[in-house]
């Protein structure tokens, strides 16, 4: 039975680039992997066939020989570079599974296994970036209105001064791990498969320390509370996030630090309720003031006073607006408004004279004096009359 064309096996056109050939192999390797095709008895042979094709086409010399002579290039000693040595061939035959598959192993499974491939002699994860930190900061409404400079204490890991963050005593640079040659990962052949895992000698860092620092135990960082001065801009509210670049946890063995994220939470206020840029203030007024109307003074968030004119006959829930007396926008621009909501208060603890006057007022009242009450009880009377007639 004649062999299939290598380009057809990988699903690429003749003359395809190295990247296109590699992508074609990746696609076929995923489709034909025996673990994914346990119900297909031909999957293993097809997978080996794709591996054989890639082993040839990935190599420039082998690819050139195949383009010129086809499969015959790897038979009877023919091929480029003066032909293959007797008994060796050009790698066509069964193909070198470990060689071909290792070229795309990280592309297929790198995210799952973690980390990037490192080059021999020091391409591994020499220094790990520090973790990002979160700090919850509670601020008052007044502080949010004006903005403030605040000092906070953040428990974090800082670079060790004893070893200058290297993790080695005296600041000596770590050496390349002899087990993984600095890659941070090792591969092992297990039958048909190649398994990759973190290097057990260096814990995936790619480097080892012969004489660890006594202060940090070789980590290059120590736990410490750090005081930071933070600028809180005016207009922040619950959920606002402030990022301080490089103020997070120190990296391992001299790695770059992470970032610090400050999350703002607003404290409740006794007088004002915030809704975005607007403020709401519930102001109780006497029954007489609501009936007769008049001016009242209300507080504003900047510590000042605002004068509000109450119309005659105002009811509970009526709102009046004080423009631009709300909160400032976080990134500049117009401020919000302040809304005054009236709460008409029923008098209590009346004297005899006050009760007498109220009774007199009640006797003199008409439906026009209390229109809402008059309308309601008129509707009630109509309802009862209709029930009687049924």
Residue pairs with C-beta under 8 A, 6 or more apart in sequence:
3 71
4 49
6 52
6 53
6 56
6 57
6 66
7 13
7 14
7 16
7 53
7 57
9 28
9 49
9 50
9 53
10 21
10 24
10 25
10 28
10 50
10 53
10 54
10 57
11 24
11 27
11 28
12 20
12 21
12 24
13 20
14 67
16 24
18 58
21 54
21 57
21 58
22 54
22 58
22 103
22 104
22 107
25 50
25 53
25 54
25 58
25 100
25 104
26 104
26 107
26 108
28 50
29 47
29 50
29 51
29 101
29 104
29 108
30 36
30 108
32 43
32 46
32 47
32 50
33 43
33 47
34 43
34 44
34 47
34 192
36 43
37 43
44 192
48 94
48 95
48 97
51 95
51 97
51 100
51 101
52 92
52 93
52 94
52 95
53 95
54 95
54 100
54 103
55 62
55 91
55 92
55 95
55 96
55 99
55 100
56 62
56 63
56 66
56 74
56 90
56 91
56 92
56 95
57 63
57 66
58 100
58 103
59 91
61 80
61 81
62 73
62 79
62 80
62 90
62 91
62 92
64 80
65 73
65 74
65 78
65 79
65 80
65 90
66 73
66 74
69 78
69 79
71 92
72 78
73 79
73 80
73 90
73 92
74 84
74 89
74 90
74 91
74 92
74 93
77 83
77 84
77 86
79 90
84 90
91 99
97 192
97 194
98 189
98 194
101 194
102 187
102 194
105 187
105 194
105 196
106 113
106 116
106 117
109 196
110 116
110 117
113 185
113 196
113 197
114 198
114 204
115 124
115 125
115 184
115 185
115 198
115 204
116 125
117 123
117 183
117 185
118 124
118 125
118 180
118 182
118 183
118 184
118 185
118 206
119 182
119 183
120 181
120 182
120 183
121 176
121 181
121 182
122 176
122 182
122 206
122 207
123 182
123 183
123 206
124 177
124 180
124 182
124 183
124 184
124 185
124 199
124 202
124 204
124 205
124 206
124 207
125 184
125 204
125 205
125 206
126 174
126 182
126 205
126 206
126 207
126 253
126 255
127 220
127 251
127 252
127 253
127 254
127 255
127 256
128 205
128 251
128 252
128 253
128 255
129 251
129 255
129 256
129 257
129 258
130 157
130 221
130 248
130 249
130 250
130 251
130 252
130 255
130 256
130 257
130 258
131 248
131 249
131 258
132 248
132 249
132 258
132 259
132 260
132 261
133 154
133 156
133 247
133 248
133 249
133 258
133 259
133 260
133 261
134 260
134 261
134 262
134 263
135 152
135 154
135 260
135 261
135 262
135 263
136 262
136 263
136 265
137 150
137 152
137 230
137 232
137 262
137 263
137 264
137 265
138 265
138 266
138 267
139 148
139 150
139 232
139 236
139 264
139 265
139 266
139 267
140 266
140 267
140 269
141 266
141 267
141 269
141 272
141 274
141 301
142 301
143 232
144 232
144 234
144 235
144 236
144 237
144 264
144 266
144 327
145 234
145 301
145 302
145 327
145 328
146 234
147 231
147 232
147 233
147 234
147 235
148 232
149 229
149 230
149 231
149 232
150 229
150 230
150 232
151 227
151 228
151 229
151 230
152 227
152 228
152 230
152 262
153 225
153 226
153 227
153 228
154 225
154 226
154 227
154 228
154 247
154 260
155 223
155 224
155 225
155 226
156 223
156 224
156 225
156 226
156 248
156 249
156 250
157 221
157 222
157 223
157 224
157 249
157 250
158 221
158 222
158 224
158 226
158 250
159 165
159 220
159 221
159 250
159 254
159 257
160 167
160 213
160 215
160 216
160 219
160 220
160 221
160 222
161 215
162 169
162 213
162 214
162 215
162 216
163 169
163 170
163 171
163 213
163 215
163 216
163 220
164 171
164 254
165 220
165 221
165 250
165 251
165 253
165 254
166 172
166 173
166 174
166 209
166 213
166 220
166 253
166 254
167 174
167 209
167 212
167 213
167 216
167 218
167 219
167 220
167 252
167 253
167 254
168 174
168 209
168 210
168 211
168 212
168 213
168 218
169 211
169 212
169 213
169 214
170 211
172 211
174 207
174 208
174 209
174 253
175 207
175 208
175 209
175 210
176 182
176 206
176 207
176 208
177 184
177 199
177 201
177 202
177 205
177 206
177 207
177 208
178 201
178 208
179 186
179 199
179 200
179 201
179 202
180 186
180 199
180 201
180 202
180 206
182 206
182 207
183 199
183 206
184 198
184 199
184 202
184 204
184 205
184 206
185 196
185 197
185 198
185 199
185 204
186 196
186 197
186 198
186 199
186 200
187 194
187 195
187 196
188 194
188 195
188 196
188 197
189 195
198 204
199 206
201 208
202 208
205 252
205 253
207 253
209 218
212 218
213 220
215 222
216 222
219 252
219 253
220 250
220 251
220 252
220 253
220 254
220 255
221 249
221 250
221 251
221 252
228 244
228 247
228 260
230 242
230 244
230 262
232 242
232 264
233 330
234 328
234 330
235 277
235 327
235 328
235 329
235 330
235 331
236 242
236 264
236 330
237 264
237 266
237 274
237 276
237 327
237 330
238 264
238 265
238 266
239 263
239 264
240 263
240 264
240 330
241 261
241 262
241 263
241 264
242 261
242 262
242 264
243 259
243 260
243 261
243 262
244 259
244 260
244 261
244 262
245 259
246 256
246 257
246 259
247 257
247 259
247 260
248 257
248 258
248 259
248 260
249 257
249 258
250 257
251 257
251 258
266 274
271 281
271 299
272 279
272 280
272 281
272 301
272 338
273 279
273 280
273 281
273 282
274 280
274 327
276 327
276 336
277 326
277 327
277 328
277 329
277 335
277 336
277 337
278 326
278 327
278 336
278 337
278 338
278 339
279 301
279 325
279 326
279 327
279 336
279 337
279 338
279 339
280 338
280 339
280 341
281 298
281 299
281 338
281 339
281 340
281 341
282 341
282 343
283 296
283 298
283 308
283 340
283 341
283 342
283 343
284 343
284 344
284 345
285 296
285 310
285 314
285 342
285 343
285 344
285 345
286 344
286 345
286 347
287 344
287 345
287 346
287 347
289 296
289 310
290 310
290 313
290 314
290 315
290 342
290 344
291 312
291 313
292 312
293 309
293 310
293 311
293 312
293 313
293 314
294 309
294 310
295 307
295 308
295 309
295 310
296 307
296 308
296 310
297 305
297 306
297 307
297 308
298 305
298 306
298 307
298 308
298 322
298 340
299 305
299 306
300 306
300 322
300 325
300 338
301 325
301 326
301 327
301 338
302 325
306 322
306 325
306 338
308 320
308 322
308 340
309 320
310 320
310 342
314 342
314 344
315 342
315 344
315 372
316 342
316 343
316 344
317 341
317 342
317 343
318 341
318 342
319 339
319 340
319 341
319 342
320 339
320 340
320 342
321 337
321 338
321 339
321 340
322 337
322 338
322 339
322 340
323 337
324 334
324 335
324 336
324 337
325 335
325 337
325 338
326 335
326 336
326 337
326 338
327 335
327 336
328 335
329 335
329 336
347 354
350 358
366 374
367 373
367 374
368 374
